[in-house]
Structure formats: structure tokens, C-alpha cells
């Protein structure tokens, strides 16, 4: 049974990675807010919740780097590199908290919000480091704009969509995936 769960997690993680690869193509069709919807965040957060923190972390690292290397978007330095740290934090924190806390609605929201804040803080630290290494600066206003103000549509979508999907997919009747 454990082997089947591991294989199921691997397959689901690959599915979430594929979604992270193609979802920006769909949201990119809405030029005004496409990138503001944060399309890579959704599959990575779901992967952390559904597959667990190690898979969420791995998909979070791989997704932006893979898109950058194969498509040139996002640009590798500093964008994709910093996004890899950010998304890894999203997947890891969401998965770890979802496993540690009761699987009830308020805790799903708590896990999601904590992962979203942690990921944005990690992104800010990564951007600060990368920009400093390149001789540029990364100001508090640039952090607030990139992490929060420009991301409001994506934050709203994540808060509305992810808990509903987690509750649906976390149902033992839907996926026979339990820790153990």
C-alpha cells in the first residue's frame, strides 16, 4: 500500500508540474492581469497540500526553472531563480502544515495563508540577495509591490480556489492517499 501511495504522489506531482508549465499560457491570454494571477502558485500550493511537503517543495523548485530553461519565461536571473525559492516555500509550508494540523476548513485556510506569507518573505529575501549580488538594490517598496500590491488578483484567486480544491481532493473517497 505504501508503494502505491508513493507512486500516486509521484504521478500527481508530475500532473501539478505539468499544470504549472501550461497554466501561464492560459492566464497570459488576459494581458491586463495574466501575470498578476500568479499561475505557477496554484499548482505548487495544491501539490504541497495533496502530495505532501517534499513533493510541493520539489515541484516549487522545478517549475519556474524548467519554464525558464525551456521557454525563456520567466527570465532565469533573478526572476525564475527567486521564484524557485518562493514556490519551494509555498509547497513545503502548505504540505507540512496540512499534515501537522487537523484537516478541517479553518486549518486549510491557516495553512494556505501561512504558506503564502512565508513564500513571499522567502521571495523578498532571495530578491534582496540576488539584486545585491548583481550590484542593484531591492527596496521595501519593490518588495511590497511585487509580493502584495501587484499580486492581489492572484491572492484572491488562491484564497477562493485552493481551499475548495483541497477539501474536494483531500476526501478519502476521491484519492486513496493518506500518510502512512
ChimeraX attribute file (.defattr): number of C-alpha atoms within 10 A of each C-alpha:
attribute: neighborCount
match mode: 1-to-1
recipient: residues
	/A:1	9
	/A:2	11
	/A:3	8
	/A:4	11
	/A:5	17
	/A:6	14
	/A:7	12
	/A:8	16
	/A:9	19
	/A:10	14
	/A:11	13
	/A:12	17
	/A:13	24
	/A:14	15
	/A:15	15
	/A:16	26
	/A:17	24
	/A:18	14
	/A:19	17
	/A:20	24
	/A:21	19
	/A:22	14
	/A:23	17
	/A:24	18
	/A:25	13
	/A:26	10
	/A:27	17
	/A:28	15
	/A:29	11
	/A:30	12
	/A:31	9
	/A:32	9
	/A:33	16
	/A:34	17
	/A:35	19
	/A:36	20
	/A:37	22
	/A:38	20
	/A:39	23
	/A:40	22
	/A:41	25
	/A:42	23
	/A:43	26
	/A:44	32
	/A:45	33
	/A:46	26
	/A:47	32
	/A:48	33
	/A:49	32
	/A:50	27
	/A:51	26
	/A:52	25
	/A:53	25
	/A:54	17
	/A:55	25
	/A:56	32
	/A:57	26
	/A:58	21
	/A:59	28
	/A:60	31
	/A:61	23
	/A:62	22
	/A:63	25
	/A:64	27
	/A:65	23
	/A:66	19
	/A:67	19
	/A:68	18
	/A:69	13
	/A:70	8
	/A:71	11
	/A:72	12
	/A:73	15
	/A:74	17
	/A:75	15
	/A:76	18
	/A:77	15
	/A:78	16
	/A:79	18
	/A:80	23
	/A:81	21
	/A:82	24
	/A:83	29
	/A:84	26
	/A:85	23
	/A:86	29
	/A:87	33
	/A:88	31
	/A:89	30
	/A:90	35
	/A:91	35
	/A:92	28
	/A:93	29
	/A:94	34
	/A:95	28
	/A:96	19
	/A:97	22
	/A:98	24
	/A:99	18
	/A:100	11
	/A:101	13
	/A:102	11
	/A:103	15
	/A:104	10
	/A:105	13
	/A:106	12
	/A:107	16
	/A:108	22
	/A:109	18
	/A:110	15
	/A:111	23
	/A:112	27
	/A:113	18
	/A:114	16
	/A:115	26
	/A:116	25
	/A:117	17
	/A:118	19
	/A:119	26
	/A:120	23
	/A:121	16
	/A:122	21
	/A:123	25
	/A:124	24
	/A:125	17
	/A:126	20
	/A:127	25
	/A:128	20
	/A:129	17
	/A:130	19
	/A:131	16
	/A:132	12
	/A:133	10
	/A:134	10
	/A:135	8
	/A:136	11
	/A:137	14
	/A:138	15
	/A:139	13
	/A:140	11
	/A:141	10
	/A:142	15
	/A:143	18
	/A:144	14
	/A:145	13
	/A:146	16
	/A:147	19
	/A:148	16
	/A:149	14
	/A:150	16
	/A:151	17
	/A:152	17
	/A:153	16
	/A:154	20
	/A:155	21
	/A:156	11
	/A:157	14
	/A:158	22
	/A:159	14
	/A:160	12
	/A:161	12
	/A:162	19
	/A:163	20
	/A:164	15
	/A:165	13
	/A:166	19
	/A:167	15
	/A:168	13
	/A:169	17
	/A:170	18
	/A:171	13
	/A:172	10
	/A:173	9
	/A:174	9
	/A:175	13
	/A:176	13
	/A:177	20
	/A:178	15
	/A:179	9
	/A:180	6
